[in-house]
Amino acid sequence: MTHAAPLILTLALDERSFAFFDEQRQRYFPPARNFIPAHLTLFHHLPGAHVESIQRYIEERCSELPPFPAEVTGLRSLGRGVAYTLQSEKLRGLRESFVQEWAQWLTPQDRQKHQPHVTVQNNVEPQKARELLTELTESFQPFQAQATGLDLWWYRGGPWEKVRGFPFARTGWS
């Protein structure tokens, strides 16, 4: 078996929330380093050699879960960047189920306490990041995003390559 590239798992958000975060990222992220759309990372480095079993477990979990709210609660400094913070007990529980299932595969970074966020600026001078944090905080109003599924990506050193999306189960009639 060849060594497969690592996988990244992200939370998919409703179109309105994604558009807001992605516009912020386009505006504030250094263009030369902005290869990917706005995202909320759940796991940074899952073993690509196990892509089939990872996909099966994601599909199983997503089929049991309807879309759910995630509160966008504020902004935080990343030192050399800025991110919006999100809170959701359902997201915490979902991620914890993955931690338990994949414990043997997790890197130290993915074992850490998860602090859900969407990065809109990174890789800038700390002073520039502090200025943006102040600017965005002054006009920030909390809002609710909707978690709509999960996305699995290959990481091969540059732009991510989508493996596939996993929508949450829809309830009721559409």
VENGILIN-V91322 format. One record per run of one state. SS is the DSSP state (~ for helix, > for strand, _ for the rest). FROM is the first residue (numbers start at 1). TO is the last residue. If there is no record, write none. Layout:
ss	from	to
SS	FROM	TO
SS	FROM	TO
//
This chain:
ss	from	to
_	1	5
>	6	13
_	14	14
~	15	28
_	29	30
~	31	33
_	34	39
>	40	46
_	47	47
~	48	63
_	64	65
>	66	66
_	67	67
>	68	77
_	78	81
>	82	87
_	88	88
~	89	101
_	102	102
~	103	105
_	106	107
~	108	111
_	112	116
>	117	121
_	122	125
~	126	139
_	140	142
>	143	155
_	156	160
>	161	167
_	168	168
>	169	169
_	170	174
//
